[in-house]
Amino acid sequence: MKYFLILFTFIMVLGCKGGSNSVTEADVAKAIKKADEAKILMNDGKFEEAALKFEEAYKTNSDNFDYLVHAIESYNQEGEHEKSLQLLKKYAERYEDSPIFFQQKASVYQQMGDIKSAKQNIRKAYEVWEPIEINDLNNEVDLMPLTGYAMLEATAGYQQKALQRMNDALKLEWLSESNKKYLHRVRNEIEYYGINSNMIPEYTNDITICTTNIDSLEAVLFKNHINVSGSSSKGKQAGKVYVAERFRRGIEKLNFTPCEDSIQ
């Protein structure tokens, strides 16, 4: 089990409720300055000092949850996960109905090795996130929140519901080819990564398949719901295609024999 980072990126689209409604333009400018100072501290490896500076930025402009996230990330870089949790608990009342807040807690717990608490917070994030239904989708801007919700749904233990949600979305008539490719890619991750994982689609080159026609092989893999991590060519068509470990059972089902295998 690794990280919740990709799922976190999807949920970030929704933003986070909380903060004040009285932040002035001067406050925003001051917060930006503090955040810039924090980034310099991070680049210098002064993670704890950076975390404190990011928190100052958040206190100045509490409408920007990113500052709090960066503070937590800074503590995590230093291995100070308990301080990350303390920071989250400090502002918990502001975000009782925010999925991003509980997902952030899940990420910290996961990095601490407390998978039970991580999954509890993922389920809480799922509970407070208002379901995104197919009828709610009007254009491609709505697709990322949908996929974020579907990934969270699968991670919370409802893989089949998430797959059905993605399959229904793929039937929308207004989808462009790039929209379909994006939805298919996320759908594949949900199918192959399963409900017992953290839904982290890291595109690693664990399995290498040698081929005389890269385009043809990639088309076959895509048709069978297998995402490709990358490829390298030796000529106009011949070369290698790379696939992550989580798609191994799909590769085996197709009776493809890897020419290189970093796992076995």
C-alpha positions, 0 to 999 in steps of 0.5 A: 500500500502506498499513497492517497495522493492521486485521489487527493488531487481529484478531491482538491477540485471541490475545494474545502469549506471553512475559513472566514468571509472577511478576508481582505485583499491586504490579507490575501497579499500578506498570506501570499508573501508568507507562503512564498517565504515558506516555499524558500524555507522548504527549498532550503530543507527547513521543513518545520520552519516552513510548516509554521510559516504556511500556518501563518499564511493560513491564519492570515487567509483562512479561505485558502485551505492549500496553505494548511495542506502545505503546512501538513506536507512540510511536517510530513517531509520532516517525518513529523506526522503527529504534528500534521495530525495535531494541525488537522485537529486544531482546525477540525471544526471548520471542515466537518463536512469537507471530503478533502479534510478527511482525505488529508487525514487519511493520507497522514495516517497512511504515511504513519502506517495506520491503515485502519485509521486511513481507511476510516477517514476515507470512508468518512470523506465518502460519506460527507461528499454529496454524490455526483450523478450522471445527470449532473454532468453537463460538460467536460469540466464536470468530469474530474469531480466525477472521477474523483468521486468514483475513485473515492467510492471504490476506495471506500469499499464500493468498487462495483458502484464506482465502475457502474458510475464510470460505465454510465458516464462513458455513454454520454453523447457529448463526450469528445474522444479525449474525454472518453480516453480520460474516463476509460483510463480512470475506469481501468484504474478502478477495475484493476486496483480494487477495493483493498488498495489506496487507489494510487495509479502510479505509472511504473514500468514493472512489466515490459512487453516487446512488440513489432507494432507499438500502436497495435499492442497499445490498442489491444491493451486499451480495449482490454482495460489495461493502461500503458505507463509508457513506450519506447521504439526501436524503429517506426513500429517495433519497440517496448510497451510498459505496464504497471504491476496492478495490470498483471492479471489482465496481461496474463489473461491475454497470454502475453509474455513479458520480455522484461519483468521487474517484479518477478 
